[in-house]
C-alpha cells in the first residue's frame, strides 16, 4: 500500500502512523498463528477486524484529502476589494452601498468579516475598501462577483432629474493556504503612519498603519485595522499575496481562455458585469443575461438568488 500521498498532507500524515500500526498488528497476528489450526481460527476473526479498521482508516484519509482539495479550489477565506470608478461622488457612494450589500450577505451566512483598509471620499462613500472574509464556501459563493458594477439613477444632488451612470469595481481574491508566493524584501517599499480613525481622530498614538508598495507591479496595499504594526504588516502582506495571485490567475485565464471551465467571462475587474438600474427597479447581470427586481432588498444583502444563478451559469459555461 502506497501511503506517500497521505504522508505529504499535514491533515493526514498523523493518521498514517495508526494505519501502519494496524498493518504491523495484522502481520504479527498472522505469523503468531502459523501452523496451529485452533489459533488460525481465532486469528482469522482478529485479522478481519484489523482489516476493517484499516479500510475505515483509508476511507477517512481519502475523505480528508478530498475535502482539502475542495478547499484549495474554493477556499473559505477571501479578500473582497471595492473601488469607486467613474462618476465622482456618486461612484464613491455606490461603492459603499455595494460593500454593505456584501457585508450584510456575509452576516446572513454567518461569515466573519474584518476590515483591512478603507479610504473614504470627502462627501461620503468609499474611494476604496478591502475586507477579509472567512466562512464556509465564501469563495465558492462570491467568485463571480469580480468586475465592474454599474449604477443608473438620479443622484440626490441632481436638480434636473437626469439619470447618471457611475461605476464601482469589485475584486474577490481567494486566500489559498497551499499557495506560497515569494515576495523578496527588495521588491517592497514600506512606510508607516498613525492609524487615523473616523473624523480625523487617531486610533492610537504610534505608527501602526502600514503601506506596502510592490515595486515590480506598482500594487499599493494599506492596512490600519489592527492595533499593532506587526499585525497590520501581516495583513497587508496577505492582501498583497492575494493580489499577486489574482494577477497571475487573470493572466493565465487570458492565455488559456479557450481551456477555462466553470468561469463566466474573464472575471477581470475591468469587465462590466452588472447594472443596478434604480428607475426600473432592476439588477441585470450581463454575462448570464438575467435580471432581478426589488433593488432595495438586494442592496440590503438579499442576493441569494443572484448568487445561485451565477453559480449555475458558471458551471454550465
C-alpha positions in Angstrom: 0.0 0.0 0.0 1.5 3.3 -1.1 1.0 5.8 1.7 3.1 8.7 0.3 0.2 10.9 -0.7 -1.1 10.7 2.9 2.3 11.4 4.4 2.6 14.6 2.3 -0.5 16.1 3.7 -0.4 17.8 7.1 -4.0 16.8 7.6 -3.4 13.0 7.2 0.2 12.3 8.0 -0.6 11.7 11.7 -3.2 9.1 10.6 -0.6 7.2 8.6 1.1 6.1 11.9 -2.1 4.5 13.0 -2.6 2.7 9.7 1.0 1.4 9.8 0.4 0.2 13.4 -2.7 -1.7 12.3 -0.8 -3.1 9.3 2.0 -4.4 11.6 -0.5 -5.9 14.0 -2.2 -7.8 11.1 1.1 -9.3 10.1 2.1 -10.3 13.7 -1.4 -11.8 14.2 -1.0 -14.0 11.1 2.6 -15.0 11.9 1.7 -16.0 15.5 -1.0 -18.4 14.3 1.0 -20.2 11.6 1.0 -24.0 12.0 -1.8 -24.0 14.7 -5.3 -24.8 13.4 -7.1 -23.6 16.6 -5.1 -20.3 16.6 -5.7 -19.8 12.9 -9.5 -19.8 13.5 -9.1 -17.2 16.3 -6.6 -15.2 14.3 -8.9 -15.1 11.3 -11.5 -13.1 13.3 -8.8 -10.8 14.6 -7.4 -10.3 11.1 -10.9 -9.5 9.7 -11.4 -6.9 12.5 -8.0 -5.3 11.8 -8.6 -5.2 8.1 -11.9 -3.4 8.6 -10.1 -0.9 10.8 -7.5 -0.4 8.1 -10.2 0.1 5.5 -12.0 2.6 7.7 -8.7 4.5 8.2 -8.1 4.7 4.5 -11.6 5.9 3.8 -11.1 8.6 6.4 -7.8 9.7 5.0 -9.3 9.8 1.4 -12.2 11.9 2.7 -9.9 14.4 4.4 -7.8 14.7 1.2 -10.9 15.2 -0.9 -12.1 18.0 1.5 -8.6 19.6 1.3 -8.7 19.6 -2.5 -12.1 21.2 -2.5 -10.9 23.8 0.0 -7.9 24.5 -2.2 -10.1 25.1 -5.2 -12.8 27.0 -3.2 -11.0 28.5 -0.1 -13.0 29.6 2.9 -11.1 32.9 3.1 -11.1 35.8 0.6 -10.1 39.4 0.3 -13.0 41.5 -1.0 -11.9 44.8 -2.6 -14.3 47.6 -3.7 -13.1 50.6 -5.6 -15.1 53.7 -6.8 -14.8 54.1 -10.5 -16.3 56.6 -12.9 -18.8 59.0 -11.5 -17.1 61.1 -8.8 -19.0 61.5 -5.6 -21.9 59.2 -6.8 -19.4 56.4 -7.6 -18.0 56.6 -4.0 -21.5 56.4 -2.5 -22.3 53.4 -4.8 -19.0 51.7 -3.8 -20.0 51.9 -0.2 -23.5 50.6 -1.0 -22.0 47.6 -2.9 -19.7 46.9 0.0 -22.5 47.0 2.5 -24.5 44.6 0.3 -21.8 42.0 0.5 -21.2 42.6 4.3 -24.9 42.2 5.0 -25.0 39.0 2.9 -21.9 37.8 4.9 -23.7 38.4 8.1 -26.7 36.3 6.9 -24.2 33.5 6.0 -22.6 33.8 9.5 -19.2 34.6 7.9 -16.7 36.7 9.8 -15.6 40.0 8.4 -12.7 42.2 9.3 -11.7 45.5 7.7 -8.2 45.5 6.1 -8.2 49.1 4.8 -10.6 51.8 3.7 -10.2 55.3 2.2 -13.3 57.5 2.4 -14.4 60.3 0.0 -14.9 63.8 1.3 -18.6 63.8 0.6 -19.1 60.2 1.9 -18.7 56.7 0.5 -15.6 54.7 -0.3 -12.8 55.6 -2.6 -11.7 52.1 -1.9 -12.1 49.4 0.8 -10.7 46.0 1.4 -12.2 43.3 3.7 -11.1 39.9 4.8 -14.0 37.4 4.9 -13.8 34.0 6.5 -16.6 31.4 6.2 -17.8 28.1 4.7 -17.9 28.3 0.9 -17.3 32.1 0.8 -15.2 32.0 -2.3 -17.5 29.5 -4.0 -20.4 31.8 -3.4 -18.7 35.1 -4.4 -16.2 34.1 -7.1 -18.3 35.5 -9.9 -18.7 39.0 -8.3 -15.4 40.3 -9.7 -15.8 43.0 -12.3 -17.3 46.5 -12.9 -20.7 47.1 -11.3 -22.6 50.0 -12.8 -25.4 52.0 -11.3 -28.0 54.1 -13.1 -30.1 56.5 -11.0 -30.9 60.2 -10.3 -28.5 61.4 -7.6 -29.8 63.4 -4.7 -27.9 66.5 -5.9 -29.3 66.3 -9.4 -31.7 69.2 -9.9 -32.8 68.5 -13.5 -33.9 64.9 -12.8 -31.3 63.4 -15.1 -30.2 59.8 -14.7 -26.5 59.5 -14.0 -24.3 56.4 -14.6 -21.5 55.6 -12.1 -19.4 52.5 -11.5 -17.5 50.6 -8.8 -15.1 47.7 -9.3 -15.2 44.6 -7.2 -12.4 42.1 -6.8 -12.8 38.8 -5.0 -9.4 37.2 -4.2 -9.1 33.8 -2.7 -6.6 33.2 0.1 -5.2 29.7 -0.7 -3.3 28.1 2.1 -1.3 25.9 -0.2 -0.1 28.8 -2.4 3.0 30.5 -1.3 4.2 33.5 -3.3 7.8 34.5 -2.5 8.0 38.3 -2.2 11.6 39.5 -1.8 12.1 42.4 0.6 13.9 44.2 -2.1 10.6 44.3 -4.1 8.9 46.2 -1.3 8.7 49.8 -0.2 7.2 50.0 3.3 6.0 53.1 5.1 4.3 53.5 8.5 1.9 56.1 9.8 -0.6 56.7 12.5 -3.9 54.8 12.1 -6.4 57.7 11.7 -10.0 56.9 12.8 -13.3 58.5 11.7 -13.4 62.3 11.9 -9.7 62.6 11.8 -9.1 61.2 15.3 -6.2 58.8 16.0 -6.9 55.2 16.9 -3.5 55.3 18.7 -0.5 57.5 19.1 2.1 55.2 17.5 2.7 54.4 13.8 0.7 51.2 13.4 -0.7 51.8 9.9 1.3 50.1 7.2 1.5 50.9 3.5 3.2 48.5 1.1 4.3 49.2 -2.5 5.2 46.3 -4.6 7.7 47.9 -6.9 7.7 45.4 -9.8 3.9 45.7 -10.3 3.1 49.1 -8.7 0.5 47.5 -6.5 -0.1 49.5 -3.3 -1.6 47.9 -0.2 -2.6 49.7 3.1 -3.7 48.2 6.4 -4.6 50.1 9.5 -7.4 48.0 11.1 -5.1 46.2 13.6 -3.7 47.7 16.8 -0.1 46.6 16.2 2.3 47.4 13.4 3.3 43.8 13.0 -0.3 42.6 12.6 -1.1 45.3 10.0 2.0 44.3 8.1 1.0 40.7 8.1 -2.5 41.6 6.9 -1.0 43.8 4.2 1.3 41.0 3.1 -1.7 38.6 2.9 -3.6 41.1 0.7 -0.6 41.7 -1.5 -0.1 37.9 -2.0 -3.8 37.6 -2.9 -3.5 40.5 -5.4 -0.4 38.9 -7.0 -2.1 35.5 -7.1 -5.2 37.1 -8.8 -3.0 39.0 -11.3 -1.3 35.7 -12.2 -4.7 33.9 -12.5 -6.1 36.6 -14.7 -3.0 36.5 -16.9 -3.3 32.7 -17.1 -7.0 32.9 -17.9 -6.3 35.3 -20.8 -3.6 33.0 -22.0 -5.6 29.8 -21.9 -9.1 31.4 -22.4 -10.3 28.5 -24.6 -9.5 26.0 -21.9 -11.3 27.7 -19.0 -14.1 25.8 -17.2 -16.7 27.0 -14.7 -16.0 30.7 -15.4 -18.2 33.5 -16.7 -16.4 36.0 -18.9 -12.8 36.8 -17.9 -13.6 37.6 -14.2 -11.4 40.6 -14.7 -12.1 43.7 -12.6 -12.2 45.8 -15.7 -15.1 43.9 -17.3 -18.6 45.3 -16.9 -20.6 42.6 -15.3 -23.7 44.0 -13.7 -26.1 47.0 -13.8 -28.2 48.4 -11.0 -31.0 50.4 -12.6 -32.9 52.4 -10.0 -35.6 53.9 -12.2 -36.6 50.4 -13.4 -36.0 48.8 -10.0 -33.9 46.1 -11.7 -30.5 44.4 -11.4 -29.1 42.8 -14.6 -26.1 40.6 -14.9 -24.8 40.9 -18.5 -22.9 37.6 -18.5 -25.9 35.4 -18.0 -28.4 37.9 -19.3 -30.7 37.6 -16.3 -32.5 40.3 -14.2 -33.9 40.6 -10.7 -36.3 43.2 -9.2 -36.5 44.8 -5.7 -33.3 46.7 -5.7 -33.6 48.0 -2.1 -33.8 44.3 -0.8 -30.8 43.3 -3.0 -28.7 46.2 -1.6 -29.8 45.1 1.8 -28.0 41.8 1.3 -30.7 39.7 -0.3 -28.6 38.4 -3.1 -29.1 34.6 -2.7 -31.0 34.3 -6.0 -28.2 36.2 -7.8 -25.5 34.0 -6.2 -27.4 30.8 -7.1 -28.0 32.0 -10.7 -24.3 32.9 -11.1 -23.1 29.6 -9.8 -25.5 27.8 -12.2 -24.4 29.9 -15.1 -20.7 29.5 -14.2 -20.9 25.7 -14.0 -22.6 25.5 -17.4 -20.3 28.0 -19.1 
